[in-house]
Amino acid sequence: MNGHVHLEESDMYESDGKLFLSEAFNVIMEEILHKGTDRKEKVCEWTEPDQLRALMDLDLRENGESHEQLIQRVRDVARYSVKTCHPRFFNQLFAGMDYHALTGRLLTETLNTSQYTYEVAPVFVLMEEEVLRKLRSLVGWSEGDGIFCPGGSVSNMYAMNVARYWAFPQVKTQGLWATPRMAIFTSQRSHYSMKKAAAFLGIGTDNVFMVKVDESGSMIPEDLEAKIVQAKSQDAVPFFVNATAGTTVQGAFDPLNCIADISERNGMWMHIDAAWGGSVLFSKKHKHLVAGIERANSVTWNPHKMLLAGLQCSVVLFRDTTNLLMRCHSANATYLFQQDKFYDTSLDMGDKSIQCGRKVDCLKLWLMWKAIGTCGFSERVNKALALARYLVEEMEKRDNFKLVSKGHFVNVCFWFIPPSLRGKENNPDYQERLSKVAPAIKERMVKRGTMMVGYQPMDGHVNFFRMVVVSPRLTTKDMDFFLDEIEKLGKDL
């Protein structure tokens, strides 16, 4: 190739590419969807970083590789990645696999369009509108607004930005010079994205007031009132309160009605971060956990967590009917949002977003909803909560397990007490020795590949495990296996 570009010939890689795709798809079916969901296979083939770098041969070179080498690359990626679809992946707030949602994800990737105008995404613009309408109706709003965002942290940031625009509309054009010092309120156990949003938006992390929580991890309304008084005494203007429905570690739900009363009295915007717990809205049996959610001004909800929509699928919903979201974010780019188009330009949602290019995130949820219906989601939520109850009951029968607190959701937080530490609670080095148990078990577990579960310390509690029950493939046998395996991995510590 001496620099000549053949303009007349079609791409010679076309047929090779089609063959590669079909063979690679077979690898995906076999190595990820078949083996990755098999309890007899490992959750992860643990490899040290330096070894993995060498194994994967990550270097990018002048020339391309052969078909055989490329298929091997696909196999290697599958082999050394964590199988989050494995029934015993308990590490994150997402897990499992839904085949209809996955089909939606493959369709989305293949169609490769951007969710900003009806012109380039006609199906998806209408679909997003319908999915958002349906999610809002579950919250309890017949009208309102919303948008799909890249993850719960960004959804929370959208809510904070819109709330600030609602409180101080001049901020959009004049910036922070034109606003007073602002105060945000959130619980000690809320998601760290609240502080990130305050930093990113220029409000400042020092202006995020952390409200105390009770034993279970729920916000204490009396302390919210006290913190509002404190903020005012420092000449800060309280404008935004974030309530959490399903905290990250304990799965706690804040008392939404009490917080709504306080927000209304103080003229504040109330946001609910229900990224994790919002899915209880599908369950008649459990939606009491979010009683009062309809009183919020905005709600974050991640269907990619409990509903298995696949990453990423996150929405922020607004009760507002005055087009605040569009007014706050719009820049009226004339090359994209022409007002003299031949169709109804109100369908061009892109100006509501802070992104320009925006991935289609509604199809996977829509297709899965079409497949299993609202009833299917309800069953999933009920099953997960029932299995979590079962796990707690079984755990309480065993001497080696101690619950951190009784939760209401699918997060089960506990310490494993190895035989060597039983009855030694009063020894001066007990806490320090206990803190080393979870990390040691975690290392053994990951290297054996039997399962994956997270641990963390929290406010005066030394390292404890956080088990999360999400995947609908789970059964009581998996819960029993989990307890037996922790005992097996930690019996000699």
C-alpha positions, 0 to 999 in steps of 0.5 A, spaced: 500 500 500 504 506 497 499 511 500 493 509 494 486 510 497 482 506 492 475 510 492 472 506 487 472 499 490 467 497 496 470 496 503 474 489 502 473 488 510 465 487 509 465 480 508 470 478 513 466 483 518 460 479 517 463 473 518 467 475 524 460 478 527 457 471 527 463 467 530 464 472 535 456 472 537 457 464 538 463 466 543 458 471 546 453 465 547 457 460 549 462 463 553 458 469 557 451 467 556 451 459 557 457 458 561 457 465 565 450 463 568 452 456 570 453 455 577 458 450 576 463 455 573 467 461 576 464 468 577 471 471 575 477 468 573 482 472 577 488 474 574 493 479 577 494 486 573 501 485 570 499 478 568 492 480 565 496 486 561 501 480 558 495 475 557 491 480 553 496 483 549 493 490 549 498 493 545 495 497 539 500 496 532 501 499 525 497 493 522 491 489 523 491 482 526 488 475 523 481 473 523 483 467 528 487 472 533 481 477 533 476 471 535 481 469 540 481 476 543 473 476 544 474 469 547 480 472 552 475 478 554 469 474 555 474 469 559 477 474 564 471 479 565 467 478 571 460 475 569 455 479 572 450 475 570 452 469 574 447 467 579 452 468 585 455 475 583 452 479 589 457 485 589 453 490 586 446 493 586 446 490 579 446 483 577 443 477 573 441 478 566 434 479 562 434 476 555 429 481 552 433 487 555 439 484 552 436 483 545 434 491 546 441 493 548 443 489 541 438 492 537 440 499 540 448 498 539 446 496 532 442 501 530 447 506 533 443 513 533 443 519 538 437 520 542 436 528 540 431 529 534 425 525 531 429 526 525 434 521 527 431 517 532 423 517 530 422 510 534 426 512 540 423 519 541 416 516 541 418 510 546 422 514 551 416 519 552 412 513 553 416 509 558 417 516 562 410 517 562 409 510 565 414 511 570 411 517 572 405 514 573 408 509 578 410 515 582 403 518 582 404 523 577 399 524 571 403 529 568 410 531 568 417 531 565 423 527 565 429 524 561 434 518 561 441 520 563 447 516 563 447 513 571 444 515 577 449 520 579 448 524 573 440 524 574 441 527 581 446 532 578 440 534 573 435 534 579 440 539 583 441 543 577 434 544 575 432 545 582 437 551 582 434 554 576 427 554 579 430 557 585 435 562 582 433 563 574 438 568 573 444 563 574 443 560 567 445 567 564 449 571 570 452 565 573 454 564 581 455 571 581 448 573 581 446 568 587 446 567 594 450 562 598 446 556 597 445 550 602 443 543 600 441 537 605 442 530 605 443 524 609 449 521 612 448 515 608 446 518 602 450 517 595 456 520 594 453 523 588 450 529 592 457 532 594 460 531 587 454 534 584 455 540 589 462 540 587 461 540 579 455 545 579 460 550 583 455 550 589 461 547 594 461 541 598 462 545 604 454 547 603 452 540 603 449 539 610 449 532 612 443 530 616 444 524 622 441 518 621 437 512 625 440 505 627 437 503 620 440 508 616 434 513 615 434 520 615 432 523 622 427 529 620 428 533 627 436 533 625 434 536 618 430 541 621 436 543 626 441 543 620 436 548 616 436 553 622 444 552 622 444 553 615 440 560 615 444 562 621 450 562 616 447 566 611 446 560 606 439 559 603 436 552 603 433 550 597 434 543 596 433 537 600 435 530 597 431 524 601 434 517 599 429 511 598 434 505 598 441 507 601 447 504 598 449 500 603 444 498 608 438 499 603 434 504 608 428 508 606 428 516 609 421 518 611 419 521 605 412 524 608 416 528 614 421 530 609 416 533 604 412 537 610 419 540 612 421 542 605 414 545 603 414 549 610 421 552 608 420 553 600 425 548 598 425 543 592 425 536 594 428 530 590 428 523 592 434 519 590 430 512 589 436 510 584 436 503 588 429 503 591 424 506 586 423 499 583 419 497 589 413 502 586 412 495 582 410 491 588 403 493 591 406 489 597 412 493 598 411 500 595 409 502 602 417 503 603 416 509 598 410 512 601 409 520 600 414 519 593 409 523 589 410 529 594 417 530 591 419 535 585 424 530 582 425 523 583 432 519 580 430 511 578 435 506 575 431 500 572 438 497 570 439 495 578 433 491 580 429 491 574 435 488 570 434 492 564 442 492 563 447 498 564 445 503 563 438 505 564 437 511 569 431 516 569 430 523 572 423 524 573 420 531 574 413 533 577 414 540 573 409 542 568 412 548 566 418 546 562 423 547 567 428 542 564 428 545 557 428 552 560 434 550 564 438 546 559 436 549 552 441 552 548 437 552 542 443 550 537 440 552 530 443 546 526 440 541 530 433 544 533 431 548 527 424 550 528 421 550 521 422 543 520 416 539 517 414 535 523 412 537 530 419 540 533 416 539 540 418 531 539 426 534 539 427 532 546 435 533 545 435 540 548 433 538 555 439 534 556 446 537 558 449 532 553 448 533 545 450 525 543 445 521 547 445 514 547 438 510 547 437 507 553 429 506 553 429 500 548 431 495 553 427 497 558 421 497 553 422 491 550 423 487 557 416 491 559 413 488 553 415 481 554 414 480 562 409 486 563 408 490 569 406 483 573 413 480 571 416 486 574 412 486 581 414 478 581 421 480 581 421 485 586 417 481 591 421 475 590 428 478 591 425 481 598 422 474 600 429 471 598 432 476 602 428 475 608 429 468 608 437 469 608 436 473 614 432 468 617 437 462 616 443 467 618 440 468 625 440 460 626 447 460 625 452 462 631 458 465 626 453 471 623 451 477 626 447 482 623 449 489 623 442 492 623 435 489 621 433 492 614 427 493 610 430 491 603 434 486 599 441 489 602 443 484 608 449 487 612 453 482 617 459 480 620 462 473 619 465 471 626 470 466 625 470 460 631 477 464 633 473 470 635 467 467 638 465 470 645 471 474 645 467 481 644 470 484 650 477 483 648 481 489 647 483 487 640 476 484 638 474 490 633 481 490 630 481 483 629 474 482 626 476 488 621 480 483 618 475 478 617 471 480 611 477 482 606 481 475 608 474 472 606 473 476 600 480 475 597 479 467 598 472 468 595 475 471 588 481 467 587 476 461 588 471 464 583 465 461 587 462 468 588 463 475 589 460 480 595 462 486 597 464 489 604 466 496 607 466 499 614 461 505 616 461 510 621 464 506 627 462 499 624 469 495 622 468 491 615 462 488 614 459 484 608 453 487 604 450 481 601 445 484 595 439 479 593 437 482 586 437 476 580 431 473 579 435 466 578 436 466 585 433 460 589 433 459 597 439 453 595 443 459 593 442 463 599 444 456 603 450 456 599 452 463 600 452 462 608 455 455 607 461 458 603 462 464 607 463 459 613 467 454 609 472 460 607 472 463 614 473 457 619 480 457 620 481 465 620 
